[in-house]
């Protein structure tokens, strides 16, 4: 990547500004806590904000191997935010996913074979909870509501391109695909292959660390904008962060296109 493109400290500075901006915006949001769509939207936005804080801390500590998994979780939440805003009954699919997840855990606990689930199976709430989750799944199924797979959720949100690109690449890193690990931890450009040494890294951060960090800012701003608009607020509060984001985005996209050649 050309030295003039951008660097991690610059992107972390932008992310810090976005976090501060969004924290102020969240304090002003008016929503109906009894409405499941509003409740889940605000919960998702708070999660995205916390993921952003995590990315900032990881970047400052140069623990960049943990960035893809964290940003991927934020992108996952943004997909749900987009769907909650665009589809009135989407919250029911989230409840179906929740019930499905709990049902699997409770069924595994029922066997008595997993010592890590012993505390759950011996709880007074275990049998009522298992019954409640099974009933919830049946009620949703009667309505034609089921858990949506991750690809379905992205496509429903109109984000198929993001599913096939950013999410796929971050998943590969989060799952420790060996090509990503070797590129991150080994010097493959010197005469002899060896572990990277401090001060002897590749020209810039390995892989897509810079674009992942920028993507976190983008997800945070887009998530906040959608929730603000859904709740009837304007988005002028995000203007300063947006003005700083746009030129950086252009530079990182250009750098990534060179990296992919």
Secondary structure, DSSP 8 states (H G I E B T S, - for coil): --TTS--HHHHHHHHHHHHHHHHHHHTT----TTSHHHHHHHHHHHHHHHHHHHHHHHHHTT-GGGHHHHHHHHHHHHHHHHHHHH-TTHHHHHHHHHHHHHHHHHHHHHTS--GGGHHHHTSTTHHHHHHHHHHHHHHHHHTT-----HHHHHHHTT-HHHIIIIIHHHHHHHTT-HHHHHHHHEE-SSSS-EE--TT---SSSSTTHHHHHHHHHHHHHHHHHHHHHHTT---GGGHHHHHHHHHHHHHHHHHHHHHT-
